[in-house]
Amino acid sequence: MARAVRNLLKQLRAQRGMTQAELAERLNVSRQTVNAIETERYDPSLPLAFTIAKVFGLKIEEIFTAEA
Amino acid sequence: MTTTTSVKRAPIAYFTEFGIAMALFVAAMLLRGRFADTVSDPRERLALLAMPILPIWLALLAVIRHYRRIDEFAKLVLVRNLALAAGLTACTVLSYGLLTDAGFPPLPVSFAWPVMAAFWGLSTAVSEWRAR
């Protein structure tokens, strides 16, 4: 069965008034990587997911959810 | 230099290093073509004909260094594009090899490199377009 990981990155970024480039800078990745995660074309590694959670002050499971 | 700076500067560093390697390669090929027939000493001739080898390895080093600088998603895209280019090149070279049996002119083995570079460039361009 296909697995899909959904995320709230785009909404969280918008809430904080950040651009993709600004978030990319804080995550130490490229803007294209932020875009790929937001559009769910790419699931980040666990270390990057932890960094994302830290930047937003949330738990990983509050940002990423697995869809059966 | 911080890691952040390294990621941001990765494309500039890559194009600089790869560009230098390619410029050296072109220069070596020009020298090779210009003087290959005028050098009679076997050792000097070997050194002259082998000159483009070093820039080729420098180009590979530039790609490896680029891989180490970029983030995880960019790594995935780079490896995926390289694998696709390698597969397409293998199919193209083998297909053409079979066609030489039917009378097509044989090409040197080194012909595979520009073919792979073209496929790599094409797959990278498609990836860049999709990532906009």
N, CA and C atoms of all chains as a GROMACS GRO file, in nm:
protein
  600
    1MET      N    1   0.084  -0.120   0.000
    1MET     CA    2   0.000   0.000   0.000
    1MET      C    3   0.088   0.126   0.000
    2ALA      N    4   0.053   0.221  -0.079
    2ALA     CA    5   0.133   0.343  -0.088
    2ALA      C    6   0.125   0.422   0.043
    3ARG      N    7   0.240   0.474   0.084
    3ARG     CA    8   0.247   0.553   0.206
    3ARG      C    9   0.258   0.700   0.168
    4ALA      N   10   0.190   0.782   0.244
    4ALA     CA   11   0.201   0.925   0.217
    4ALA      C   12   0.223   0.998   0.348
    5VAL      N   13   0.323   1.083   0.350
    5VAL     CA   14   0.348   1.166   0.468
    5VAL      C   15   0.300   1.306   0.435
    6ARG      N   16   0.207   1.352   0.514
    6ARG     CA   17   0.154   1.488   0.495
    6ARG      C   18   0.227   1.581   0.591
    7ASN      N   19   0.232   1.709   0.556
    7ASN     CA   20   0.296   1.803   0.648
    7ASN      C   21   0.228   1.940   0.642
    8LEU      N   22   0.252   2.017   0.747
    8LEU     CA   23   0.191   2.150   0.759
    8LEU      C   24   0.293   2.261   0.739
    9LEU      N   25   0.400   2.228   0.672
    9LEU     CA   26   0.511   2.324   0.662
    9LEU      C   27   0.469   2.456   0.598
   10LYS      N   28   0.393   2.446   0.490
   10LYS     CA   29   0.352   2.567   0.418
   10LYS      C   30   0.267   2.657   0.508
   11GLN      N   31   0.172   2.595   0.579
   11GLN     CA   32   0.083   2.672   0.667
   11GLN      C   33   0.163   2.735   0.782
   12LEU      N   34   0.253   2.658   0.841
   12LEU     CA   35   0.332   2.709   0.954
   12LEU      C   36   0.423   2.823   0.910
   13ARG      N   37   0.480   2.807   0.793
   13ARG     CA   38   0.568   2.912   0.740
   13ARG      C   39   0.488   3.040   0.715
   14ALA      N   40   0.368   3.023   0.657
   14ALA     CA   41   0.283   3.139   0.628
   14ALA      C   42   0.241   3.210   0.758
   15GLN      N   43   0.208   3.127   0.860
   15GLN     CA   44   0.167   3.185   0.990
   15GLN      C   45   0.275   3.275   1.048
   16ARG      N   46   0.397   3.236   1.026
   16ARG     CA   47   0.510   3.312   1.083
   16ARG      C   48   0.564   3.417   0.986
   17GLY      N   49   0.500   3.430   0.871
   17GLY     CA   50   0.538   3.532   0.775
   17GLY      C   51   0.677   3.515   0.717
   18MET      N   52   0.714   3.390   0.699
   18MET     CA   53   0.848   3.362   0.644
   18MET      C   54   0.838   3.327   0.497
   19THR      N   55   0.940   3.363   0.422
   19THR     CA   56   0.948   3.319   0.282
   19THR      C   57   1.017   3.182   0.280
   20GLN      N   58   1.005   3.116   0.164
   20GLN     CA   59   1.074   2.987   0.150
   20GLN      C   60   1.225   3.006   0.166
   21ALA      N   61   1.275   3.117   0.114
   21ALA     CA   62   1.419   3.142   0.120
   21ALA      C   63   1.464   3.163   0.265
   22GLU      N   64   1.381   3.234   0.343
   22GLU     CA   65   1.417   3.257   0.484
   22GLU      C   66   1.416   3.126   0.563
   23LEU      N   67   1.315   3.044   0.537
   23LEU     CA   68   1.309   2.915   0.606
   23LEU      C   69   1.428   2.827   0.564
   24ALA      N   70   1.458   2.830   0.436
   24ALA     CA   71   1.571   2.751   0.385
   24ALA      C   72   1.701   2.791   0.454
   25GLU      N   73   1.717   2.921   0.474
   25GLU     CA   74   1.837   2.973   0.542
   25GLU      C   75   1.846   2.917   0.684
   26ARG      N   76   1.733   2.916   0.752
   26ARG     CA   77   1.733   2.868   0.891
   26ARG      C   78   1.753   2.716   0.898
   27LEU      N   79   1.710   2.646   0.794
   27LEU     CA   80   1.725   2.500   0.794
   27LEU      C   81   1.856   2.455   0.731
   28ASN      N   82   1.928   2.549   0.676
   28ASN     CA   83   2.054   2.519   0.606
   28ASN      C   84   2.032   2.424   0.487
   29VAL      N   85   1.925   2.454   0.411
   29VAL     CA   86   1.898   2.379   0.288
   29VAL      C   87   1.867   2.481   0.178
   30SER      N   88   1.848   2.432   0.056
   30SER     CA   89   1.815   2.523  -0.053
   30SER      C   90   1.665   2.553  -0.053
   31ARG      N   91   1.626   2.661  -0.122
   31ARG     CA   92   1.484   2.696  -0.132
   31ARG      C   93   1.408   2.585  -0.204
   32GLN      N   94   1.474   2.522  -0.302
   32GLN     CA   95   1.411   2.412  -0.376
   32GLN      C   96   1.375   2.296  -0.283
   33THR      N   97   1.458   2.275  -0.183
   33THR     CA   98   1.431   2.166  -0.088
   33THR      C   99   1.308   2.199  -0.003
   34VAL      N  100   1.298   2.323   0.043
   34VAL     CA  101   1.180   2.365   0.119
   34VAL      C  102   1.055   2.349   0.032
   35ASN      N  103   1.066   2.391  -0.093
   35ASN     CA  104   0.952   2.380  -0.186
   35ASN      C  105   0.913   2.234  -0.207
   36ALA      N  106   1.012   2.146  -0.219
   36ALA     CA  107   0.983   2.003  -0.242
   36ALA      C  108   0.914   1.942  -0.121
   37ILE      N  109   0.955   1.985  -0.001
   37ILE     CA  110   0.890   1.932   0.121
   37ILE      C  111   0.748   1.987   0.132
   38GLU      N  112   0.732   2.116   0.107
   38GLU     CA  113   0.598   2.179   0.117
   38GLU      C  114   0.498   2.116   0.020
   39THR      N  115   0.545   2.085  -0.099
   39THR     CA  116   0.456   2.027  -0.199
   39THR      C  117   0.449   1.875  -0.188
   40GLU      N  118   0.515   1.823  -0.084
   40GLU     CA  119   0.513   1.679  -0.051
   40GLU      C  120   0.567   1.592  -0.163
   41ARG      N  121   0.662   1.648  -0.238
   41ARG     CA  122   0.733   1.567  -0.337
   41ARG      C  123   0.854   1.500  -0.274
   42TYR      N  124   0.888   1.544  -0.153
   42TYR     CA  125   1.004   1.488  -0.083
   42TYR      C  126   0.978   1.484   0.066
   43ASP      N  127   1.006   1.368   0.127
   43ASP     CA  128   0.995   1.355   0.272
   43ASP      C  129   1.134   1.375   0.332
   44PRO      N  130   1.147   1.471   0.424
   44PRO     CA  131   1.281   1.498   0.478
   44PRO      C  132   1.333   1.383   0.565
   45SER      N  133   1.464   1.380   0.581
   45SER     CA  134   1.525   1.282   0.671
   45SER      C  135   1.484   1.315   0.814
   46LEU      N  136   1.506   1.220   0.904
   46LEU     CA  137   1.472   1.244   1.045
   46LEU      C  138   1.549   1.362   1.103
   47PRO      N  139   1.682   1.374   1.079
   47PRO     CA  140   1.753   1.490   1.132
   47PRO      C  141   1.696   1.623   1.081
   48LEU      N  142   1.660   1.629   0.953
   48LEU     CA  143   1.604   1.753   0.899
   48LEU      C  144   1.465   1.778   0.957
   49ALA      N  145   1.387   1.671   0.976
   49ALA     CA  146   1.253   1.686   1.036
   49ALA      C  147   1.266   1.741   1.178
   50PHE      N  148   1.366   1.694   1.251
   50PHE     CA  149   1.390   1.745   1.387
   50PHE      C  150   1.426   1.894   1.383
   51THR      N  151   1.509   1.931   1.285
   51THR     CA  152   1.548   2.072   1.272
   51THR      C  153   1.426   2.158   1.239
   52ILE      N  154   1.341   2.108   1.151
   52ILE     CA  155   1.218   2.182   1.115
   52ILE      C  156   1.132   2.201   1.240
   53ALA      N  157   1.117   2.093   1.316
   53ALA     CA  158   1.035   2.100   1.438
   53ALA      C  159   1.094   2.202   1.536
   54LYS      N  160   1.227   2.204   1.545
   54LYS     CA  161   1.293   2.297   1.637
   54LYS      C  162   1.271   2.442   1.594
   55VAL      N  163   1.280   2.466   1.463
   55VAL     CA  164   1.261   2.602   1.411
   55VAL      C  165   1.121   2.654   1.444
   56PHE      N  166   1.022   2.565   1.436
   56PHE     CA  167   0.883   2.608   1.462
   56PHE      C  168   0.842   2.588   1.608
   57GLY      N  169   0.930   2.531   1.688
   57GLY     CA  170   0.899   2.510   1.829
   57GLY      C  171   0.788   2.410   1.850
   58LEU      N  172   0.783   2.310   1.764
   58LEU     CA  173   0.678   2.208   1.773
   58LEU      C  174   0.740   2.068   1.776
   59LYS      N  175   0.656   1.967   1.799
   59LYS     CA  176   0.703   1.829   1.790
   59LYS      C  177   0.690   1.783   1.644
   60ILE      N  178   0.771   1.686   1.607
   60ILE     CA  179   0.768   1.636   1.469
   60ILE      C  180   0.627   1.593   1.429
   61GLU      N  181   0.560   1.521   1.522
   61GLU     CA  182   0.427   1.469   1.488
   61GLU      C  183   0.321   1.578   1.477
   62GLU      N  184   0.354   1.697   1.522
   62GLU     CA  185   0.261   1.809   1.505
   62GLU      C  186   0.277   1.874   1.367
   63ILE      N  187   0.383   1.838   1.299
   63ILE     CA  188   0.408   1.893   1.164
   63ILE      C  189   0.386   1.785   1.058
   64PHE      N  190   0.437   1.665   1.086
   64PHE     CA  191   0.429   1.555   0.990
   64PHE      C  192   0.334   1.447   1.040
   65THR      N  193   0.246   1.402   0.953
   65THR     CA  194   0.157   1.293   0.987
   65THR      C  195   0.160   1.189   0.876
   66ALA      N  196   0.156   1.061   0.917
   66ALA     CA  197   0.157   0.952   0.819
   66ALA      C  198   0.015   0.916   0.782
   67GLU      N  199  -0.007   0.900   0.654
   67GLU     CA  200  -0.140   0.865   0.605
   67GLU      C  201  -0.134   0.723   0.553
   68ALA      N  202  -0.219   0.636   0.601
   68ALA     CA  203  -0.216   0.495   0.560
   68ALA      C  204  -0.263   0.481   0.416
   69MET      N  205   3.430   2.893   0.759
   69MET     CA  206   3.305   2.903   0.681
   69MET      C  207   3.196   2.817   0.745
   70THR      N  208   3.077   2.875   0.764
   70THR     CA  209   2.968   2.797   0.825
   70THR      C  210   2.907   2.705   0.722
   71THR      N  211   2.831   2.606   0.772
   71THR     CA  212   2.766   2.512   0.682
   71THR      C  213   2.662   2.584   0.597
   72THR      N  214   2.594   2.683   0.659
   72THR     CA  215   2.492   2.756   0.586
   72THR      C  216   2.553   2.824   0.464
   73THR      N  217   2.665   2.890   0.488
   73THR     CA  218   2.732   2.957   0.378
   73THR      C  219   2.772   2.856   0.272
   74SER      N  220   2.817   2.740   0.318
   74SER     CA  221   2.860   2.638   0.225
   74SER      C  222   2.746   2.593   0.133
   75VAL      N  223   2.626   2.570   0.191
   75VAL     CA  224   2.511   2.528   0.111
   75VAL      C  225   2.470   2.637   0.012
   76LYS      N  226   2.469   2.762   0.061
   76LYS     CA  227   2.428   2.873  -0.027
   76LYS      C  228   2.527   2.896  -0.140
   77ARG      N  229   2.654   2.875  -0.110
   77ARG     CA  230   2.757   2.902  -0.210
   77ARG      C  231   2.787   2.780  -0.296
   78ALA      N  232   2.721   2.669  -0.268
   78ALA     CA  233   2.752   2.544  -0.338
   78ALA      C  234   2.747   2.558  -0.491
   79PRO      N  235   2.639   2.619  -0.547
   79PRO     CA  236   2.635   2.629  -0.694
   79PRO      C  237   2.750   2.712  -0.751
   80ILE      N  238   2.783   2.822  -0.683
   80ILE     CA  239   2.892   2.909  -0.732
   80ILE      C  240   3.024   2.833  -0.728
   81ALA      N  241   3.048   2.766  -0.614
   81ALA     CA  242   3.174   2.691  -0.599
   81ALA      C  243   3.182   2.580  -0.704
   82TYR      N  244   3.067   2.513  -0.728
   82TYR     CA  245   3.066   2.403  -0.825
   82TYR      C  246   3.095   2.453  -0.966
   83PHE      N  247   3.026   2.559  -1.007
   83PHE     CA  248   3.046   2.608  -1.143
   83PHE      C  249   3.187   2.664  -1.162
   84THR      N  250   3.242   2.720  -1.055
   84THR     CA  251   3.380   2.770  -1.064
   84THR      C  252   3.478   2.653  -1.083
   85GLU      N  253   3.466   2.553  -0.996
   85GLU     CA  254   3.560   2.440  -1.001
   85GLU      C  255   3.542   2.360  -1.131
   86PHE      N  256   3.415   2.334  -1.167
   86PHE     CA  257   3.389   2.257  -1.289
   86PHE      C  258   3.431   2.336  -1.412
   87GLY      N  259   3.407   2.467  -1.408
   87GLY     CA  260   3.445   2.553  -1.520
   87GLY      C  261   3.595   2.556  -1.542
   88ILE      N  262   3.670   2.563  -1.432
   88ILE     CA  263   3.816   2.561  -1.443
   88ILE      C  264   3.863   2.428  -1.503
   89ALA      N  265   3.804   2.318  -1.456
   89ALA     CA  266   3.842   2.186  -1.508
   89ALA      C  267   3.813   2.177  -1.658
   90MET      N  268   3.697   2.228  -1.700
   90MET     CA  269   3.661   2.221  -1.841
   90MET      C  270   3.748   2.313  -1.926
   91ALA      N  271   3.785   2.430  -1.871
   91ALA     CA  272   3.873   2.522  -1.944
   91ALA      C  273   4.010   2.457  -1.964
   92LEU      N  274   4.059   2.390  -1.859
   92LEU     CA  275   4.187   2.319  -1.870
   92LEU      C  276   4.178   2.205  -1.972
   93PHE      N  277   4.063   2.138  -1.972
   93PHE     CA  278   4.044   2.028  -2.067
   93PHE      C  279   4.048   2.079  -2.212
   94VAL      N  280   3.976   2.188  -2.236
   94VAL     CA  281   3.974   2.245  -2.371
   94VAL      C  282   4.114   2.291  -2.411
   95ALA      N  283   4.184   2.356  -2.318
   95ALA     CA  284   4.321   2.402  -2.347
   95ALA      C  285   4.412   2.284  -2.378
   96ALA      N  286   4.399   2.178  -2.299
   96ALA     CA  287   4.483   2.059  -2.321
   96ALA      C  288   4.451   1.994  -2.456
   97MET      N  289   4.324   1.990  -2.491
   97MET     CA  290   4.284   1.931  -2.619
   97MET      C  291   4.338   2.014  -2.736
   98LEU      N  292   4.334   2.147  -2.720
   98LEU     CA  293   4.386   2.235  -2.826
   98LEU      C  294   4.536   2.217  -2.843
   99LEU      N  295   4.607   2.212  -2.731
   99LEU     CA  296   4.752   2.190  -2.736
   99LEU      C  297   4.784   2.054  -2.798
  100ARG      N  298   4.704   1.956  -2.760
  100ARG     CA  299   4.722   1.819  -2.810
  100ARG      C  300   4.706   1.816  -2.963
  101GLY      N  301   4.600   1.881  -3.009
  101GLY     CA  302   4.573   1.883  -3.152
  101GLY      C  303   4.676   1.963  -3.230
  102ARG      N  304   4.725   2.070  -3.164
  102ARG     CA  305   4.820   2.159  -3.233
  102ARG      C  306   4.959   2.097  -3.246
  103PHE      N  307   5.004   2.028  -3.139
  103PHE     CA  308   5.143   1.984  -3.136
  103PHE      C  309   5.163   1.832  -3.146
  104ALA      N  310   5.056   1.755  -3.149
  104ALA     CA  311   5.070   1.608  -3.147
  104ALA      C  312   5.158   1.556  -3.261
  105ASP      N  313   5.147   1.616  -3.377
  105ASP     CA  314   5.222   1.566  -3.492
  105ASP      C  315   5.366   1.620  -3.498
  106THR      N  316   5.394   1.722  -3.416
  106THR     CA  317   5.527   1.784  -3.422
  106THR      C  318   5.624   1.727  -3.319
  107VAL      N  319   5.570   1.655  -3.220
  107VAL     CA  320   5.657   1.598  -3.115
  107VAL      C  321   5.696   1.456  -3.154
  108SER      N  322   5.827   1.431  -3.160
  108SER     CA  323   5.873   1.299  -3.202
  108SER      C  324   5.917   1.212  -3.085
  109ASP      N  325   5.965   1.275  -2.977
  109ASP     CA  326   6.009   1.197  -2.862
  109ASP      C  327   5.890   1.122  -2.801
  110PRO      N  328   5.902   0.989  -2.785
  110PRO     CA  329   5.788   0.909  -2.735
  110PRO      C  330   5.736   0.956  -2.599
  111ARG      N  331   5.828   0.991  -2.508
  111ARG     CA  332   5.784   1.033  -2.374
  111ARG      C  333   5.711   1.168  -2.379
  112GLU      N  334   5.768   1.260  -2.456
  112GLU     CA  335   5.703   1.391  -2.468
  112GLU      C  336   5.567   1.378  -2.537
  113ARG      N  337   5.563   1.289  -2.635
  113ARG     CA  338   5.437   1.267  -2.707
  113ARG      C  339   5.331   1.208  -2.614
  114LEU      N  340   5.374   1.113  -2.532
  114LEU     CA  341   5.280   1.054  -2.434
  114LEU      C  342   5.230   1.160  -2.337
  115ALA      N  343   5.322   1.243  -2.287
  115ALA     CA  344   5.283   1.349  -2.192
  115ALA      C  345   5.184   1.446  -2.257
  116LEU      N  346   5.210   1.479  -2.383
  116LEU     CA  347   5.123   1.572  -2.454
  116LEU      C  348   4.983   1.511  -2.475
  117LEU      N  349   4.981   1.386  -2.522
  117LEU     CA  350   4.853   1.321  -2.552
  117LEU      C  351   4.774   1.292  -2.424
  118ALA      N  352   4.846   1.276  -2.312
  118ALA     CA  353   4.778   1.244  -2.186
  118ALA      C  354   4.734   1.370  -2.110
  119MET      N  355   4.769   1.486  -2.160
  119MET     CA  356   4.739   1.611  -2.087
  119MET      C  357   4.591   1.628  -2.048
  120PRO      N  358   4.496   1.591  -2.135
  120PRO     CA  359   4.354   1.612  -2.096
  120PRO      C  360   4.306   1.520  -1.985
  121ILE      N  361   4.384   1.420  -1.949
  121ILE     CA  362   4.338   1.325  -1.847
  121ILE      C  363   4.321   1.395  -1.712
  122LEU      N  364   4.417   1.478  -1.674
  122LEU     CA  365   4.410   1.545  -1.543
  122LEU      C  366   4.283   1.631  -1.529
  123PRO      N  367   4.251   1.717  -1.627
  123PRO     CA  368   4.127   1.794  -1.614
  123PRO      C  369   4.001   1.709  -1.603
  124ILE      N  370   4.001   1.592  -1.667
  124ILE     CA  371   3.885   1.503  -1.656
  124ILE      C  372   3.865   1.461  -1.511
  125TRP      N  373   3.974   1.425  -1.445
  125TRP     CA  374   3.965   1.384  -1.305
  125TRP      C  375   3.934   1.503  -1.215
  126LEU      N  376   3.981   1.621  -1.254
  126LEU     CA  377   3.947   1.742  -1.178
  126LEU      C  378   3.797   1.770  -1.186
  127ALA      N  379   3.738   1.743  -1.303
  127ALA     CA  380   3.594   1.762  -1.321
  127ALA      C  381   3.517   1.666  -1.230
  128LEU      N  382   3.564   1.542  -1.223
  128LEU     CA  383   3.500   1.444  -1.134
  128LEU      C  384   3.513   1.490  -0.989
  129LEU      N  385   3.630   1.541  -0.953
  129LEU     CA  386   3.653   1.592  -0.816
  129LEU      C  387   3.557   1.707  -0.785
  130ALA      N  388   3.534   1.793  -0.885
  130ALA     CA  389   3.441   1.905  -0.865
  130ALA      C  390   3.300   1.853  -0.836
  131VAL      N  391   3.259   1.748  -0.907
  131VAL     CA  392   3.126   1.690  -0.885
  131VAL      C  393   3.118   1.629  -0.745
  132ILE      N  394   3.222   1.558  -0.704
  132ILE     CA  395   3.224   1.494  -0.571
  132ILE      C  396   3.219   1.601  -0.461
  133ARG      N  397   3.298   1.706  -0.479
  133ARG     CA  398   3.298   1.815  -0.380
  133ARG      C  399   3.162   1.883  -0.374
  134HIS      N  400   3.099   1.900  -0.491
  134HIS     CA  401   2.965   1.958  -0.497
  134HIS      C  402   2.866   1.870  -0.421
  135TYR      N  403   2.875   1.740  -0.442
  135TYR     CA  404   2.786   1.646  -0.374
  135TYR      C  405   2.797   1.660  -0.222
  136ARG      N  406   2.920   1.681  -0.175
  136ARG     CA  407   2.942   1.691  -0.031
  136ARG      C  408   2.892   1.823   0.027
  137ARG      N  409   2.875   1.924  -0.059
  137ARG     CA  410   2.832   2.056  -0.010
  137ARG      C  411   2.680   2.071  -0.007
  138ILE      N  412   2.608   2.004  -0.096
  138ILE     CA  413   2.465   2.029  -0.113
  138ILE      C  414   2.382   1.957  -0.007
  139ASP      N  415   2.254   1.996   0.004
  139ASP     CA  416   2.168   1.935   0.106
  139ASP      C  417   2.111   1.802   0.058
  140GLU      N  418   2.036   1.736   0.146
  140GLU     CA  419   1.994   1.598   0.120
  140GLU      C  420   1.902   1.584  -0.003
  141PHE      N  421   1.813   1.679  -0.025
  141PHE     CA  422   1.724   1.669  -0.141
  141PHE      C  423   1.802   1.690  -0.271
  142ALA      N  424   1.895   1.787  -0.267
  142ALA     CA  425   1.978   1.813  -0.385
  142ALA      C  426   2.066   1.692  -0.417
  143LYS      N  427   2.112   1.623  -0.311
  143LYS     CA  428   2.190   1.500  -0.330
  143LYS      C  429   2.107   1.395  -0.403
  144LEU      N  430   1.983   1.380  -0.358
  144LEU     CA  431   1.894   1.281  -0.419
  144LEU      C  432   1.872   1.311  -0.567
  145VAL      N  433   1.848   1.439  -0.597
  145VAL     CA  434   1.823   1.480  -0.736
  145VAL      C  435   1.948   1.456  -0.822
  146LEU      N  436   2.065   1.492  -0.766
  146LEU     CA  437   2.190   1.476  -0.841
  146LEU      C  438   2.214   1.329  -0.874
  147VAL      N  439   2.201   1.243  -0.774
  147VAL     CA  440   2.227   1.100  -0.794
  147VAL      C  441   2.123   1.040  -0.891
  148ARG      N  442   1.999   1.082  -0.876
  148ARG     CA  443   1.893   1.032  -0.965
  148ARG      C  444   1.921   1.072  -1.111
  149ASN      N  445   1.963   1.196  -1.131
  149ASN     CA  446   1.993   1.242  -1.266
  149ASN      C  447   2.114   1.172  -1.325
  150LEU      N  448   2.216   1.150  -1.239
  150LEU     CA  449   2.335   1.079  -1.286
  150LEU      C  450   2.302   0.934  -1.325
  151ALA      N  451   2.220   0.869  -1.242
  151ALA     CA  452   2.182   0.730  -1.269
  151ALA      C  453   2.101   0.722  -1.399
  152LEU      N  454   2.010   0.816  -1.418
  152LEU     CA  455   1.931   0.819  -1.541
  152LEU      C  456   2.021   0.841  -1.663
  153ALA      N  457   2.116   0.935  -1.649
  153ALA     CA  458   2.208   0.963  -1.759
  153ALA      C  459   2.295   0.842  -1.789
  154ALA      N  460   2.341   0.772  -1.685
  154ALA     CA  461   2.424   0.653  -1.705
  154ALA      C  462   2.346   0.544  -1.778
  155GLY      N  463   2.221   0.524  -1.738
  155GLY     CA  464   2.138   0.423  -1.801
  155GLY      C  465   2.110   0.455  -1.947
  156LEU      N  466   2.076   0.581  -1.973
  156LEU     CA  467   2.049   0.623  -2.111
  156LEU      C  468   2.174   0.611  -2.198
  157THR      N  469   2.290   0.645  -2.138
  157THR     CA  470   2.416   0.635  -2.212
  157THR      C  471   2.447   0.489  -2.246
  158ALA      N  472   2.429   0.402  -2.148
  158ALA     CA  473   2.456   0.260  -2.172
  158ALA      C  474   2.368   0.207  -2.286
  159CYS      N  475   2.241   0.243  -2.284
  159CYS     CA  476   2.149   0.198  -2.389
  159CYS      C  477   2.188   0.257  -2.525
  160THR      N  478   2.224   0.385  -2.525
  160THR     CA  479   2.261   0.452  -2.650
  160THR      C  480   2.387   0.391  -2.710
  161VAL      N  481   2.489   0.374  -2.625
  161VAL     CA  482   2.617   0.320  -2.673
  161VAL      C  483   2.599   0.176  -2.724
  162LEU      N  484   2.525   0.096  -2.649
  162LEU     CA  485   2.503  -0.043  -2.690
  162LEU      C  486   2.422  -0.048  -2.820
  163SER      N  487   2.321   0.037  -2.828
  163SER     CA  488   2.238   0.041  -2.950
  163SER      C  489   2.323   0.079  -3.071
  164TYR      N  490   2.407   0.182  -3.052
  164TYR     CA  491   2.491   0.225  -3.165
  164TYR      C  492   2.593   0.117  -3.200
  165GLY      N  493   2.646   0.051  -3.096
  165GLY     CA  494   2.741  -0.059  -3.120
  165GLY      C  495   2.679  -0.168  -3.207
  166LEU      N  496   2.554  -0.197  -3.184
  166LEU     CA  497   2.485  -0.298  -3.265
  166LEU      C  498   2.465  -0.248  -3.409
  167LEU      N  499   2.443  -0.118  -3.421
  167LEU     CA  500   2.421  -0.062  -3.554
  167LEU      C  501   2.550  -0.059  -3.638
  168THR      N  502   2.666  -0.058  -3.570
  168THR     CA  503   2.791  -0.060  -3.647
  168THR      C  504   2.804  -0.190  -3.726
  169ASP      N  505   2.741  -0.297  -3.676
  169ASP     CA  506   2.741  -0.424  -3.750
  169ASP      C  507   2.665  -0.410  -3.882
  170ALA      N  508   2.576  -0.311  -3.886
  170ALA     CA  509   2.496  -0.289  -4.007
  170ALA      C  510   2.559  -0.182  -4.097
  171GLY      N  511   2.682  -0.144  -4.064
  171GLY     CA  512   2.752  -0.051  -4.152
  171GLY      C  513   2.767   0.091  -4.100
  172PHE      N  514   2.711   0.119  -3.982
  172PHE     CA  515   2.729   0.253  -3.926
  172PHE      C  516   2.877   0.272  -3.890
  173PRO      N  517   2.931   0.394  -3.907
  173PRO     CA  518   3.073   0.416  -3.878
  173PRO      C  519   3.105   0.397  -3.730
  174PRO      N  520   3.214   0.324  -3.699
  174PRO     CA  521   3.251   0.306  -3.559
  174PRO      C  522   3.296   0.438  -3.496
  175LEU      N  523   3.263   0.455  -3.369
  175LEU     CA  524   3.302   0.576  -3.297
  175LEU      C  525   3.396   0.539  -3.182
  176PRO      N  526   3.485   0.631  -3.142
  176PRO     CA  527   3.575   0.601  -3.030
  176PRO      C  528   3.499   0.586  -2.899
  177VAL      N  529   3.560   0.511  -2.807
  177VAL     CA  530   3.498   0.489  -2.676
  177VAL      C  531   3.473   0.621  -2.604
  178SER      N  532   3.563   0.717  -2.624
  178SER     CA  533   3.550   0.846  -2.556
  178SER      C  534   3.423   0.921  -2.597
  179PHE      N  535   3.358   0.874  -2.702
  179PHE     CA  536   3.234   0.936  -2.748
  179PHE      C  537   3.124   0.922  -2.642
  180ALA      N  538   3.138   0.821  -2.555
  180ALA     CA  539   3.035   0.797  -2.453
  180ALA      C  540   3.025   0.915  -2.355
  181TRP      N  541   3.138   0.985  -2.330
  181TRP     CA  542   3.137   1.094  -2.233
  181TRP      C  543   3.046   1.209  -2.276
  182PRO      N  544   3.063   1.265  -2.397
  182PRO     CA  545   2.971   1.373  -2.434
  182PRO      C  546   2.826   1.329  -2.439
  183VAL      N  547   2.804   1.202  -2.473
  183VAL     CA  548   2.666   1.150  -2.473
  183VAL      C  549   2.609   1.155  -2.331
  184MET      N  550   2.690   1.108  -2.235
  184MET     CA  551   2.644   1.107  -2.096
  184MET      C  552   2.628   1.249  -2.043
  185ALA      N  553   2.720   1.337  -2.080
  185ALA     CA  554   2.710   1.477  -2.037
  185ALA      C  555   2.581   1.540  -2.089
  186ALA      N  556   2.546   1.507  -2.214
  186ALA     CA  557   2.423   1.561  -2.273
  186ALA      C  558   2.300   1.509  -2.199
  187PHE      N  559   2.298   1.379  -2.171
  187PHE     CA  560   2.184   1.321  -2.098
  187PHE      C  561   2.176   1.376  -1.957
  188TRP      N  562   2.293   1.395  -1.894
  188TRP     CA  563   2.295   1.449  -1.757
  188TRP      C  564   2.244   1.593  -1.757
  189GLY      N  565   2.287   1.670  -1.854
  189GLY     CA  566   2.241   1.807  -1.866
  189GLY      C  567   2.091   1.814  -1.888
  190LEU      N  568   2.041   1.725  -1.972
  190LEU     CA  569   1.898   1.722  -2.003
  190LEU      C  570   1.816   1.684  -1.879
  191SER      N  571   1.859   1.580  -1.809
  191SER     CA  572   1.785   1.536  -1.690
  191SER      C  573   1.791   1.642  -1.580
  192THR      N  574   1.905   1.711  -1.570
  192THR     CA  575   1.918   1.818  -1.470
  192THR      C  576   1.827   1.936  -1.505
  193ALA      N  577   1.820   1.969  -1.633
  193ALA     CA  578   1.734   2.079  -1.677
  193ALA      C  579   1.588   2.049  -1.647
  194VAL      N  580   1.547   1.924  -1.670
  194VAL     CA  581   1.408   1.885  -1.642
  194VAL      C  582   1.382   1.895  -1.491
  195SER      N  583   1.477   1.850  -1.410
  195SER     CA  584   1.462   1.857  -1.264
  195SER      C  585   1.451   2.002  -1.216
  196GLU      N  586   1.536   2.088  -1.272
  196GLU     CA  587   1.534   2.229  -1.233
  196GLU      C  588   1.400   2.292  -1.269
  197TRP      N  589   1.349   2.256  -1.386
  197TRP     CA  590   1.222   2.311  -1.432
  197TRP      C  591   1.108   2.265  -1.339
  198ARG      N  592   1.113   2.138  -1.298
  198ARG     CA  593   1.009   2.085  -1.210
  198ARG      C  594   1.016   2.145  -1.070
  199ALA      N  595   1.138   2.185  -1.027
  199ALA     CA  596   1.157   2.234  -0.890
  199ALA      C  597   1.130   2.383  -0.875
  200ARG      N  598   1.093   2.448  -0.984
  200ARG     CA  599   1.074   2.594  -0.978
  200ARG      C  600   0.964   2.632  -0.878
   0.00000   0.00000   0.00000
